[in-house]
Amino acid sequence: MAKIIGEYHWLFFGLIKCAIMLGFFINAGGLLTIVERRQAAILQDRIGPNRAVVNVPGVVLKGLLATPPLLAAGLISAISYALWPPALV
């Protein structure tokens, strides 16, 4: 393993640099999105992204609204498991 890293050290360190840059830009993109939405809210004199809430009364109604997406996710995972079973290594 050390010999492979020694021969291809340029590739190894290049991949590490790419991973660091990717992590930085993904985080910067999320932060800049929040900043842009907040500035647009201030400019338009409206509620910003951190205070925009849809209040749903009652636990039962919240459960009814959350059940279909959960069932769909379970169905999708079951279908994908049936079509493409995991390979045994």
DATAJO-V838211 format. One record per pair of residues at least 6 apart in sequence whose ideal C-beta (glycine too) atoms are under 6 Angstrom apart, sorted by the first residue. I is the first residue (numbers start at 1). J is the second residue. Records with the same first field share a line. If there is no record, write none. Layout:
I->J  J
//
This chain:
5->12
37->49
38->48
41->48
56->62
//
